[in-house]
Amino acid sequence: MKRRFFFTLCLLSALIAPAAHARQEPKPLRISYVRAPFNLQLMVMKEKGILQKHLEPLGLQAQWPEITSGAKQAQALASGDLDIGGVMNTASVLIANGEGNPVRIIAGVARPTDVFAIVAAKGGPHAVADLKGKTVAGPKGTVLHQLLAAALAREGMSVQQVNFVQMDLPQAFAAVQSGKADAALLAANFVLNAQKDGAHVLARATDLLAPLLTMTASEKFLKAHPRLRAGRGGRA
């Protein structure tokens, strides 16, 4: 999977290279960057400059805007501020397409489970069922939002029965840390740091859903580079 992911990025760079060579200045290739363990391959490519070494001969310059939320990546793809969604969950892709923003999957990234969790504040709820009427903070339209829905459904509840507040991961972490939220939807190191501060996990993605993280591109980007479609059998 990691090799295919890296190969896809190199393929993308090669396919847009002719347009890049037509200019004196390097053409930017903007790839969203998410700091998390399940994104290890992208982290290594960025920090070690591996991808850039392949891009330089093609007249391309890798740019890594940090966009954690899948929903925000979809918005950036739609506006043209982003070329490649480095790590997006399928829930965000489905929502984007449902809202009329065509986002296409071009490669798989990972299938993590334990890194996604619903975390209760120190001294807060002790079970998912206790979240009824409570404030839960987290990123909307993400696999974490999907996890909340699945965990509540298992208890015969719905998201409408909690006070769900849209927050990015750092804000959600701060909210549960300060007690402004009864629980938060967190991932990776945010879960570990919350536990160090006395918070506790109510549920993980394991046994509730199977997250699928993907690399994506906008329909507009793919139309601008039709050889990418041809290189994948006409499918994206």
Residue pairs with C-beta under 8 A, 6 or more apart in sequence:
1 108
1 109
1 110
2 40
2 41
4 107
4 108
5 41
5 42
5 107
5 108
5 109
5 215
6 41
6 45
6 51
8 106
8 107
8 215
9 31
9 45
9 51
9 84
9 107
9 215
10 51
10 54
11 228
11 231
12 29
12 84
12 106
12 217
12 225
12 228
13 29
13 51
13 54
13 55
13 58
13 60
14 58
15 225
15 227
15 228
15 231
16 27
16 29
16 60
16 225
17 58
17 59
17 60
19 27
20 26
20 27
20 58
20 59
20 60
21 58
21 59
23 59
26 56
26 59
26 60
26 61
27 59
27 60
27 61
28 60
28 61
28 62
28 63
28 83
29 55
29 60
29 61
29 62
29 63
29 83
29 84
30 63
30 64
30 65
30 81
30 82
30 83
30 84
31 42
31 62
31 63
31 64
31 82
31 83
31 84
31 86
32 64
32 65
32 66
32 67
32 73
32 76
32 82
32 84
32 85
32 86
32 87
32 88
33 39
33 42
33 43
33 46
33 64
33 65
33 66
33 67
33 86
34 42
34 66
34 67
34 68
34 86
34 87
35 43
35 66
35 68
36 87
36 115
36 187
36 188
36 189
37 112
37 115
37 188
37 189
38 87
38 109
38 110
38 112
38 115
38 188
38 213
39 86
39 87
39 109
39 110
39 213
41 109
42 86
42 87
42 109
44 50
45 51
46 62
46 64
51 62
52 61
52 62
55 61
55 62
65 76
65 81
65 82
67 73
67 76
67 82
68 139
68 168
68 169
69 92
69 139
69 141
69 142
69 168
70 85
70 88
70 89
70 91
70 92
70 93
70 139
70 141
70 142
70 143
71 92
71 95
71 96
71 139
71 140
71 141
71 142
73 82
73 85
73 86
73 88
73 92
73 216
74 85
74 88
74 92
74 93
74 95
74 96
74 101
74 103
75 101
76 82
76 85
77 83
77 85
77 96
77 101
77 103
77 216
77 217
77 218
77 221
78 96
78 101
78 103
78 218
80 218
80 220
82 218
83 217
83 221
84 106
84 215
84 216
84 217
84 221
85 103
85 214
85 215
85 216
85 217
86 109
86 215
87 109
87 213
87 214
87 215
88 103
88 213
88 214
88 215
88 216
89 142
89 143
89 146
89 211
89 212
89 213
89 214
90 105
90 143
90 211
90 212
90 213
90 214
91 141
91 142
91 143
91 145
91 146
92 103
92 141
92 142
92 143
93 103
93 105
93 214
93 216
95 141
96 102
96 103
97 103
101 218
102 218
102 219
102 220
103 216
103 217
103 218
103 219
104 216
104 217
104 218
104 219
104 222
104 236
105 214
105 215
105 216
105 236
106 214
106 215
106 216
106 217
106 228
106 232
106 236
107 214
107 215
108 212
108 213
108 214
108 215
109 213
109 214
109 215
110 213
111 210
111 211
111 212
111 213
112 205
112 211
112 213
113 204
113 205
113 206
113 210
113 211
114 204
114 205
114 206
115 187
115 188
115 191
115 205
116 143
116 144
116 147
116 185
116 186
116 187
116 204
116 205
116 211
117 147
117 185
117 186
117 187
117 191
117 201
117 202
117 203
117 204
117 205
118 128
118 131
118 136
118 147
118 148
118 151
118 183
118 184
118 185
118 186
118 201
118 202
118 203
118 204
119 176
119 183
119 184
119 185
119 186
119 191
119 194
119 195
119 199
119 200
119 201
119 202
120 126
120 176
120 182
120 183
120 199
120 200
120 201
120 202
121 176
121 177
121 179
121 181
121 182
121 183
121 184
121 199
122 179
122 197
122 198
122 199
122 200
123 198
124 134
124 176
124 182
124 183
124 199
124 200
125 131
125 134
125 182
125 183
125 202
126 200
126 202
127 202
128 151
128 152
128 154
128 155
128 157
128 202
128 203
129 155
129 157
131 152
131 157
131 161
131 162
131 182
131 183
131 202
132 157
132 161
132 162
133 161
133 162
133 163
134 162
134 163
134 182
134 183
135 162
135 163
135 165
135 180
135 181
135 182
135 183
136 148
136 162
136 163
136 164
136 165
136 181
136 182
136 183
136 184
136 185
137 164
137 165
137 166
137 167
137 171
137 172
137 175
137 176
137 180
137 181
137 183
137 184
137 185
138 144
138 145
138 148
138 164
138 165
138 166
138 167
138 169
138 172
138 184
138 185
138 186
139 145
139 166
139 167
139 168
139 169
139 172
139 185
140 164
140 166
142 185
143 205
143 209
143 211
143 213
144 185
144 186
144 187
145 159
145 185
146 209
146 211
147 185
147 203
147 204
147 205
147 208
147 209
148 159
148 162
148 164
148 185
149 158
149 159
150 208
150 209
151 202
151 203
151 208
152 158
152 159
152 161
152 162
154 208
165 175
165 181
167 175
167 181
167 184
169 186
169 187
169 190
170 190
172 181
172 184
172 185
172 186
172 190
173 184
173 186
173 190
173 193
173 194
174 180
175 181
175 184
176 182
176 183
176 184
176 186
176 194
176 199
177 194
177 197
177 199
183 202
184 194
186 194
191 201
195 201
205 211
217 228
217 236
222 228
222 229
222 236
228 236
229 235
229 236
